[in-house]
């Protein structure tokens, strides 16, 4: 794209020809950064990849929330927890016992979640009375239903 003076508005960096060329980046705070063309391209690609991953994660969490909402009579709560390279969704049934029908649905839903490009995701059913044995409610993300308070905790 050219401006009225005939100069290009953009300085192109082509990996094949400019990959090893050092560039000085000079932000307004006067810090100076020297990066090769290849490093600048890799940084931009990483930013795009991270944005896409976060969009996928957000869409996945919305779908999990909606899925649980359609089963409100059977799901008491759902929390999302990052565990190593995985995202784990912990569901607690409304009943005080393991819900085998819900387990079957969760297994099918777990396969469905593979459509999201975030890496590994899994679902688990855990008992409400022992929820804090599996999930730390303060360092996880609540997605649906009742918010868990460890037994004996004072509500604020």
Secondary structure, DSSP 4 states (H G I P E B T S, - for coil): -B-TTS-BSS----HHHHTT-EEEEE-TT--EEEEEHHHHHHHHHHHHHHHHHHHHHHHHHHHHHHHHHTTTTTEEEEEEEEETTEEEEEEEESSSS--HHHHHHHHHHHHHGGGSSSSEEEEEE--GGGHHHH--TTSSEEEEESPP--TTPPP-
